[in-house]
Amino acid sequence: SAADPVIVCAMPFFWIGGVLAATGALHEPVTLIVMPKLDAGLALDLVEQERATGLVGWPAFTQRIREHPGFADRDLSSAPSLRDGPLDIAMVNVPDGFPVHRTMSETAGGFAYTDMSIVDDAGVPVQDGAVGELLVRGIGVMAGYNKRERADTFDADGWYHTGDKVYRRAGDPRLFYVGRTSEMIKTSGANVSPLEVEAVIEAFDDVSQCVVIGIDHAERGEEVCAVVVPAADGVEMDSVARRTRDALSSYKVPTRWVTASSDQIPTLASGKLDRKTLRAWVSSRAATAR
């Protein structure tokens, strides 16, 4: 019917985000419009022409849509949250089968018949409250990757190393997600979660987007670098840095600050941030400056 949601899907079905959008449309009376490629102008065309009520996409792509030259002139009244809502607007205006009373901050404690272990860099199980990598094994875990040796995927004890950094509170079976092992920054022996630092900086009104990465450093191993997309011209980075210092422990505060435009923030085909390419870009800028 005319009242049913119409959702533009800006996520490929190769990744779970697109799959969930497709399966969600099978459970609810939702029209799903699949984009052939990630293009902000095309997304605006589809929302306007098809009177879409929402969009499934990563915040980085939503940011590109809002900064498109034609954004202000489009009739997006069918999807008000696209214009005025938060950047992370995945599946907005899709009816819930069951009301959500608690937002996401933790994940479940694991499936039945699945063993879990949280270990440090040396493979030693950590205490409650300490961050480590999540390992899983059991009959519910895959047998392996296609055309890859099992030993390339599982360790000698049968554990699959997920690459997820998590911790568990004493007496609480749930896991609390911190980030990916490849994203964690190790500076002067301390682990820094980019997600935590990004959340603090992106909460400032004068910051449109922030990506935190680790840059090689001769003494510290890595230094914390914040790539900031200002919300307007004339943003004082000294002020942003000062407020960040007020909100975070000293070792988590970026020691390098880089300003960029939104189109300089690279993304993968899935729409996720391409931190590897961004890290190379920042490093090349530093080398040129020297």
Beta strands, then each sheet from edge to edge (+ up, - down):
strand 1: 6-9
strand 2: 31-34
strand 3: 54-56
strand 4: 114-119
strand 5: 132-138
strand 6: 160-167
strand 7: 176-180
strand 8: 185-187
strand 9: 190-192
strand 10: 207-217
strand 11: 221-230
strand 12: 256-259
sheet 1: 2+ 1+ 3+
sheet 2: 4+ 5- 6+ 7-
sheet 3: 8+ 9-
sheet 4: 10+ 11- 12-
end
